Amino acid sequence: MLRMSRLSFTPTQTTKNKKTMALKIKPLGDRILVEPIEEQEVKKGGIIIPDSAKEKPQESKVVALGTGKTDDDGKKVPFEVKKGDKVLVSKYGGTEIKLDGKEYKILNSDDILAIIN
């Protein structure tokens, strides 16, 4: 179980004197931290779909990468994605976590299906 007390955010300064929060979480091994990209709500014919009936988003943005997978010879295998990439992930893969009011997922690299250009 992930203990929320170990995760912390540190304020950082931006160029326009606005304070932002820097994410201080590092996935381990071949895991990748992604932020789901919510689809824009489209109302057809005045019907509002409740949040519980919406499908889970499959598009995500890569936020952080782990240390990488180790092959049989002990060498590190580089990731095929990089921080900031927009990716297509398996619908029910990974572990959902909530940090500072935002939802994230920690996935194995195998749960990433494609890079979206």
C-alpha positions in Angstrom: 0.0 0.0 0.0 1.3 3.4 -0.9 1.8 5.7 2.1 0.7 9.2 1.3 2.9 10.7 4.1 6.1 9.9 2.2 5.1 11.9 -0.8 5.9 15.6 -0.7 5.7 18.7 -2.8 8.2 21.5 -2.8 7.3 25.0 -3.8 9.5 26.3 -6.7 9.8 29.8 -8.2 8.8 30.5 -11.8 9.9 33.4 -13.9 6.8 35.5 -13.4 6.9 35.2 -9.5 4.1 32.7 -9.5 4.6 29.7 -7.2 4.1 26.3 -8.6 4.5 22.9 -6.9 7.2 20.5 -8.0 6.3 16.8 -7.9 8.8 14.8 -5.8 7.9 11.2 -6.6 10.2 8.8 -8.4 8.7 5.5 -9.7 11.0 2.5 -9.2 12.2 0.0 -11.8 10.3 -0.1 -15.1 7.4 1.9 -13.7 6.1 5.2 -15.2 4.0 7.9 -13.5 1.3 9.4 -15.8 -1.4 12.0 -15.5 -4.6 11.0 -17.2 -5.9 13.5 -19.8 -9.6 14.1 -19.2 -11.7 14.2 -22.4 -13.8 17.3 -23.0 -17.5 16.6 -21.9 -19.8 16.6 -25.0 -23.5 17.0 -24.4 -25.6 15.7 -27.2 -29.3 16.4 -27.2 -29.1 17.9 -23.7 -28.2 14.6 -22.0 -25.6 15.0 -19.2 -23.6 11.9 -18.5 -22.7 11.5 -14.8 -19.1 11.0 -13.8 -19.7 7.4 -12.6 -20.9 6.4 -16.1 -17.9 7.9 -18.0 -15.2 5.7 -19.3 -11.7 5.9 -17.9 -9.4 8.0 -20.0 -6.8 6.2 -22.0 -4.7 9.2 -23.0 -2.2 10.3 -20.5 0.9 12.5 -20.1 4.2 11.0 -18.9 5.2 12.9 -15.7 8.1 10.8 -14.4 10.1 7.7 -15.3 11.6 5.0 -13.1 15.2 3.7 -13.2 14.4 1.3 -16.1 14.1 -2.4 -16.7 17.1 -4.7 -16.3 17.7 -7.4 -19.0 19.1 -10.9 -18.5 22.7 -9.6 -18.8 22.2 -7.0 -16.1 22.1 -4.1 -18.5 19.5 -1.3 -18.2 17.0 -1.2 -21.1 16.1 2.4 -21.9 12.5 3.6 -21.9 10.7 4.1 -25.2 8.9 7.1 -23.8 10.2 10.3 -22.3 8.8 12.8 -19.8 6.1 15.0 -21.4 5.1 12.4 -24.1 1.4 11.9 -24.7 0.7 8.2 -24.5 -2.2 5.7 -24.9 -2.4 3.4 -21.8 -4.4 0.2 -21.1 -7.7 1.1 -19.6 -7.5 -0.8 -16.4 -3.7 -1.1 -16.0 -1.6 0.4 -13.2 -2.3 1.8 -9.8 -4.4 5.0 -9.4 -3.1 7.5 -6.8 -4.2 10.9 -5.8 -1.6 13.6 -4.9 -2.5 17.1 -3.9 -6.0 16.8 -5.4 -4.7 15.5 -8.8 -5.2 12.0 -10.1 -2.1 10.0 -11.3 -1.4 6.4 -12.3 1.7 4.4 -11.8 2.1 1.9 -14.7 4.5 -0.8 -15.8 6.2 0.1 -19.0 4.2 -2.8 -20.6 0.9 -1.0 -19.9 1.8 1.8 -22.4 0.3 0.9 -25.7 1.5 3.7 -28.0 2.9 7.2 -28.2 0.5 9.8 -29.6 2.1 12.5 -31.8 
